[in-house]
Amino acid sequence: MAAPRLMLALLAGLAAQPLLAKELPPPAYQLAAETAGVPAAVLYAVALQESAMRIRGQLRPWPWTLNVAGKPWRFRQRATACQALQRALASTDVRRIDIGLGQINWGYHGQRFASPCAALEPYRNLAVAAQLLREQYQISGDWTLAAGRYHRPAGGAPAARYRAGFTQYLAQIQDAAPLTQPESHR
């Protein structure tokens, strides 16, 4: 019984309060963002765009989310998601598998993790998502463009659609966490 309580505590830390205007991103997002030099609101908006699901009436990023060949899957437990991920890797092109809070593509970024199931670890997944956002910002010089490139580095219509959704999420939280670069990365 302790394991479900521990998991609920973890999720509470990742998705603290209702998503409302002037809400700060939860602490895990703030830490990953600060470490990578990314505005926390940008990282949180990307996670919402990538893996959001409704939990008790609130939209929250969900850590045990997979997207396999365009089909999203959400699992109640990490172990179940890991099993499904292993099956997907055995039967699907790795470039068509996205994992976790930030929906990190295994085919392009798998080398950033110790193993496929390690990509489901929420804090590591957020750290990699923040690194990828920072890399895209260094190319574009704009956080909204960086978010679109995060989804599709080649740009085009898919990146534009992604930016539109990202911008809607960002508008709900940016008052509390303005789009400034953390001091340590200026």
C-alpha positions as CSV (number, residue, x, y, z in Angstrom):
1,M,0.0,0.0,0.0
2,A,3.0,2.3,0.5
3,A,3.9,2.2,-3.2
4,P,0.6,3.8,-4.4
5,R,0.9,6.5,-1.8
6,L,4.5,7.2,-2.9
7,M,3.4,7.4,-6.5
8,L,0.6,9.9,-5.6
9,A,3.1,12.0,-3.7
10,L,5.4,12.0,-6.8
11,L,2.5,13.0,-9.1
12,A,1.5,15.7,-6.6
13,G,5.0,17.2,-6.9
14,L,4.9,17.0,-10.7
15,A,1.4,18.4,-11.0
16,A,0.7,20.5,-7.9
17,Q,-2.2,22.9,-8.2
18,P,-5.0,23.5,-10.8
19,L,-3.8,25.0,-14.1
20,L,-4.9,28.6,-13.8
21,A,-3.5,31.9,-14.9
22,K,-0.7,33.1,-12.6
23,E,0.1,29.6,-11.5
24,L,3.8,28.7,-11.1
25,P,4.9,25.5,-12.7
26,P,5.3,22.7,-10.1
27,P,8.8,22.4,-8.5
28,A,10.1,19.5,-10.6
29,Y,9.6,21.6,-13.7
30,Q,11.2,24.7,-12.1
31,L,14.3,22.6,-11.2
32,A,14.7,21.0,-14.6
33,A,14.1,24.3,-16.3
34,E,16.6,26.2,-14.1
35,T,19.3,23.6,-14.6
36,A,18.9,23.8,-18.4
37,G,18.4,27.5,-18.7
38,V,14.8,27.3,-19.9
39,P,11.9,29.4,-18.5
40,A,9.9,27.0,-16.3
41,A,6.6,28.2,-17.9
42,V,8.0,27.1,-21.3
43,L,8.9,23.6,-20.1
44,Y,5.6,23.1,-18.3
45,A,3.6,24.3,-21.4
46,V,5.5,21.8,-23.5
47,A,4.8,19.0,-21.1
48,L,1.1,19.9,-21.1
49,Q,1.1,20.0,-24.9
50,E,2.9,16.6,-25.0
51,S,1.3,14.5,-22.3
52,A,-1.7,16.2,-20.7
53,M,-4.6,14.3,-19.4
54,R,-7.5,15.2,-17.2
55,I,-7.0,14.2,-13.6
56,R,-9.8,15.0,-11.1
57,G,-11.0,17.7,-13.5
58,Q,-7.6,19.3,-14.0
59,L,-5.4,19.1,-17.1
60,R,-2.0,17.7,-16.1
61,P,1.1,16.2,-17.8
62,W,1.1,12.5,-17.3
63,P,4.5,10.7,-16.8
64,W,3.5,7.3,-18.1
65,T,2.4,8.4,-21.5
66,L,3.6,6.7,-24.7
67,N,2.9,7.7,-28.3
68,V,3.4,4.7,-30.6
69,A,3.0,5.4,-34.4
70,G,0.7,8.3,-33.7
71,K,-1.5,6.6,-31.1
72,P,-1.3,7.9,-27.6
73,W,-1.3,5.5,-24.6
74,R,-1.5,6.5,-21.0
75,F,-0.8,4.0,-18.2
76,R,-1.7,4.0,-14.5
77,Q,1.8,2.7,-13.5
78,R,5.3,3.1,-14.7
79,A,5.8,-0.7,-14.8
80,T,2.9,-1.2,-17.1
81,A,4.1,1.6,-19.3
82,C,7.6,0.1,-19.4
83,Q,6.2,-3.3,-20.5
84,A,4.2,-1.6,-23.3
85,L,7.2,0.3,-24.3
86,Q,9.3,-2.9,-24.6
87,R,6.6,-4.4,-26.8
88,A,6.4,-1.3,-28.9
89,L,10.2,-1.2,-29.4
90,A,10.0,-4.8,-30.7
91,S,7.4,-4.1,-33.3
92,T,7.6,-0.4,-34.2
93,D,10.1,1.8,-35.9
94,V,11.9,3.5,-33.0
95,R,11.5,6.9,-34.7
96,R,7.7,6.5,-34.1
97,I,7.9,6.1,-30.3
98,D,7.7,9.0,-27.9
99,I,8.1,8.6,-24.2
100,G,7.0,10.2,-20.9
101,L,6.1,13.7,-19.8
102,G,8.0,15.4,-22.6
103,Q,7.3,12.7,-25.2
104,I,10.9,12.3,-26.0
105,N,11.4,10.5,-29.3
106,W,13.3,7.3,-28.7
107,G,14.7,7.0,-32.2
108,Y,16.3,10.5,-32.1
109,H,17.1,10.9,-28.4
110,G,17.3,7.4,-26.9
111,Q,21.0,7.9,-26.3
112,R,20.2,10.4,-23.7
113,F,18.8,7.7,-21.4
114,A,20.4,4.6,-19.8
115,S,17.6,2.4,-21.1
116,P,14.2,2.8,-22.8
117,C,12.3,2.5,-19.4
118,A,14.6,5.0,-17.9
119,A,12.9,7.5,-20.2
120,L,9.8,7.0,-18.2
121,E,11.5,8.3,-15.0
122,P,9.7,11.7,-14.7
123,Y,12.7,13.8,-13.5
124,R,15.1,12.4,-16.1
125,N,12.5,12.9,-18.8
126,L,12.0,16.5,-17.8
127,A,15.7,17.1,-17.7
128,V,16.1,15.8,-21.3
129,A,13.0,17.8,-22.4
130,A,14.5,21.0,-21.0
131,Q,17.9,20.2,-22.6
132,L,16.2,19.8,-26.0
133,L,14.3,23.0,-25.6
134,R,17.5,24.8,-24.7
135,E,19.2,23.4,-27.8
136,Q,16.3,24.6,-30.0
137,Y,16.3,28.0,-28.4
138,Q,20.0,28.3,-29.2
139,I,19.2,27.8,-32.9
140,S,16.0,30.0,-33.0
141,G,16.6,32.6,-30.3
142,D,12.8,32.5,-29.5
143,W,11.1,30.3,-27.0
144,T,7.9,29.8,-29.1
145,L,9.9,28.9,-32.2
146,A,12.0,26.6,-29.9
147,A,8.9,24.8,-28.8
148,G,7.8,24.3,-32.4
149,R,11.3,23.0,-33.2
150,Y,11.1,20.7,-30.1
151,H,8.1,19.0,-31.7
152,R,9.5,19.1,-35.3
153,P,12.9,20.5,-35.9
154,A,12.2,20.7,-39.7
155,G,9.4,23.2,-39.0
156,G,6.5,23.5,-41.4
157,A,2.8,23.0,-40.7
158,P,3.2,20.4,-37.9
159,A,5.5,22.8,-36.0
160,A,3.1,25.7,-36.5
161,R,0.2,23.7,-35.2
162,Y,2.3,22.7,-32.2
163,R,3.2,26.3,-31.5
164,A,-0.4,27.3,-31.5
165,G,-1.3,24.7,-28.8
166,F,1.8,25.5,-26.8
167,T,1.0,29.2,-26.9
168,Q,-2.4,28.6,-25.4
169,Y,-1.0,26.6,-22.5
170,L,1.8,29.2,-22.0
171,A,-0.7,32.0,-21.9
172,Q,-2.3,30.4,-18.8
173,I,0.9,30.3,-16.8
174,Q,3.3,32.9,-18.1
175,D,2.2,35.7,-15.8
176,A,3.6,33.8,-12.9
177,A,6.8,32.8,-14.7
178,P,7.7,35.4,-17.3
179,L,9.7,34.3,-20.4
180,T,13.1,35.4,-19.1
181,Q,16.2,33.4,-19.2
182,P,17.5,32.2,-15.8
183,E,20.3,34.4,-14.4
184,S,22.9,31.6,-14.6
185,H,22.4,31.3,-18.4
186,R,22.4,34.9,-19.6
